[in-house]
């Protein structure tokens, strides 16, 4: 049986991306770490946003990382699930609003 593509242990290797291009890797991690510092939004709020976005972009590594980070920041499971539902609502709404484009195109082609 083959191993799945995503390996949870690979998340621990994320820092290694700098090995093949130290300059760009350092710039990315400087930016990434700056984004998650306390600011207008708390680190807790940013963690919850990151968890929701992780589901939107379908990143299992990010889901693992920000579930753990959220737990460490005291985010409750109900808050996590509510954030996932916000993601689902936005994604489904985005799909449905494109239905207007389809309706417009249908009307143009049907004339």
C-alpha positions, 0 to 999 in steps of 0.5 A: 500500500502506498503512502498518501501524498501528504505526510504529517511529519513533512510539516516539521520540515517546512523551515527547510524550504530555505535550503534551496534559496536562503535569500527568498526563504528568509524573506518569506519567513520574515514576512510570515512571522511579521504577519502573525505578530500582535497588531490590530488583530490579536495573535489568537484572532489571526490563528483562527483566520489562518485556520479558516483560510487553511480550509479554503485553500485545502492545506492539510499542513496548515489545518494541522498547524493552526488547529494546534496553534489555536488550541495553544491559544485557547480557541475552543472547538466550537469556535474552530468549527464556526470558522470552518462554517464561515469558510464553507459559506463563503466558498459556496456563496462564491460558487453560487454568485458565479451562477449570475455569470452563467445566467447572463451568458445563457441569456446572451446566447439564447437571444 
